[in-house]
């Protein structure tokens, strides 16, 4: 029996691992971006007092 290897099968494993790593990193970055954007939008939507409250005794 002779092992038959082709160039495509030689790189299939490492290429799949690299693709999975890049994909998961991109997904993580997208989730971080979306959560940061949501936090900023929520902070901007909160009403801010226009003047300090009046002092009373």
Beta strands, then each sheet from edge to edge (+ up, - down):
end
